[in-house]
């Protein structure tokens, strides 16, 4: 396919190659992905993740604030 002055007018590449080239993941995200792969948590289903999040939120829920007007 020739474009203007014989230069290509279209480039076909995979979405992964496009993202790696034009929008690379930040270093922190790459580190999180590596940790998830190493621990196996990258294989959790969305439902499993939701259950884990619910348990953690329940455990971290702060106790009701005590009134300052005693």
The 8 nearest C-alpha neighbors of each residue, nearest first, counted from 0:
[[1, 7, 2, 8, 9, 5, 6, 10],
 [0, 2, 5, 7, 6, 8, 3, 4],
 [3, 1, 8, 6, 7, 5, 4, 0],
 [2, 4, 5, 6, 1, 8, 7, 0],
 [3, 5, 6, 2, 1, 7, 8, 0],
 [4, 6, 1, 2, 3, 7, 0, 8],
 [7, 5, 2, 4, 3, 1, 8, 0],
 [8, 6, 2, 1, 9, 0, 5, 10],
 [7, 9, 2, 6, 1, 10, 0, 3],
 [10, 8, 7, 11, 0, 2, 1, 6],
 [9, 11, 12, 8, 7, 0, 13, 17],
 [12, 10, 9, 13, 17, 14, 16, 8],
 [13, 11, 16, 17, 10, 14, 15, 9],
 [12, 14, 16, 15, 17, 11, 18, 19],
 [13, 15, 17, 16, 18, 12, 19, 11],
 [16, 14, 18, 13, 17, 19, 12, 20],
 [17, 15, 19, 13, 14, 18, 20, 12],
 [18, 16, 14, 20, 15, 19, 21, 13],
 [17, 19, 22, 15, 21, 20, 16, 23],
 [20, 18, 23, 16, 17, 22, 21, 15],
 [21, 19, 17, 18, 16, 22, 23, 15],
 [20, 22, 18, 17, 19, 23, 16, 24],
 [23, 21, 18, 19, 20, 24, 17, 25],
 [24, 22, 19, 18, 21, 20, 25, 17],
 [23, 25, 28, 26, 22, 29, 19, 18],
 [26, 24, 28, 27, 23, 29, 30, 22],
 [25, 27, 29, 28, 30, 24, 31, 23],
 [28, 26, 30, 29, 25, 31, 24, 32],
 [29, 27, 31, 30, 25, 26, 32, 24],
 [28, 30, 26, 32, 27, 31, 33, 24],
 [29, 31, 27, 33, 28, 32, 34, 26],
 [32, 30, 28, 34, 33, 29, 35, 27],
 [33, 31, 35, 29, 34, 30, 36, 28],
 [32, 34, 30, 36, 31, 35, 37, 29],
 [35, 33, 37, 31, 36, 32, 38, 30],
 [36, 34, 40, 41, 32, 38, 33, 37],
 [35, 37, 39, 33, 41, 34, 38, 32],
 [36, 38, 34, 35, 39, 33, 40, 41],
 [39, 37, 35, 40, 36, 34, 41, 33],
 [38, 40, 36, 41, 37, 35, 42, 43],
 [39, 41, 35, 42, 43, 38, 36, 37],
 [40, 42, 35, 39, 36, 43, 32, 38],
 [41, 43, 40, 39, 44, 36, 35, 38],
 [44, 42, 40, 41, 47, 48, 45, 39],
 [43, 45, 47, 46, 48, 42, 41, 49],
 [44, 46, 48, 47, 49, 43, 50, 42],
 [47, 45, 49, 44, 48, 50, 43, 51],
 [46, 48, 44, 50, 49, 45, 43, 51],
 [47, 49, 45, 51, 46, 50, 52, 44],
 [50, 48, 46, 52, 47, 51, 53, 45],
 [51, 49, 53, 47, 48, 52, 54, 46],
 [52, 50, 48, 54, 53, 49, 55, 47],
 [51, 53, 49, 55, 50, 54, 56, 48],
 [52, 54, 50, 56, 51, 55, 57, 49],
 [55, 53, 57, 51, 52, 56, 58, 50],
 [56, 54, 58, 52, 57, 53, 59, 51],
 [57, 55, 59, 53, 58, 54, 60, 52],
 [56, 58, 54, 60, 55, 59, 53, 52],
 [59, 57, 55, 56, 60, 54, 61, 53],
 [60, 58, 56, 57, 61, 55, 54, 62],
 [59, 61, 57, 58, 56, 62, 55, 63],
 [62, 60, 59, 63, 64, 58, 57, 56],
 [61, 63, 64, 60, 65, 59, 58, 57],
 [64, 62, 65, 61, 60, 66, 59, 67],
 [65, 63, 62, 66, 61, 67, 60, 68],
 [66, 64, 63, 67, 62, 68, 69, 61],
 [65, 67, 68, 64, 69, 63, 62, 61],
 [66, 68, 69, 65, 64, 63, 62, 61],
 [69, 67, 66, 65, 64, 63, 62, 61],
 [68, 67, 66, 65, 64, 63, 62, 61]]
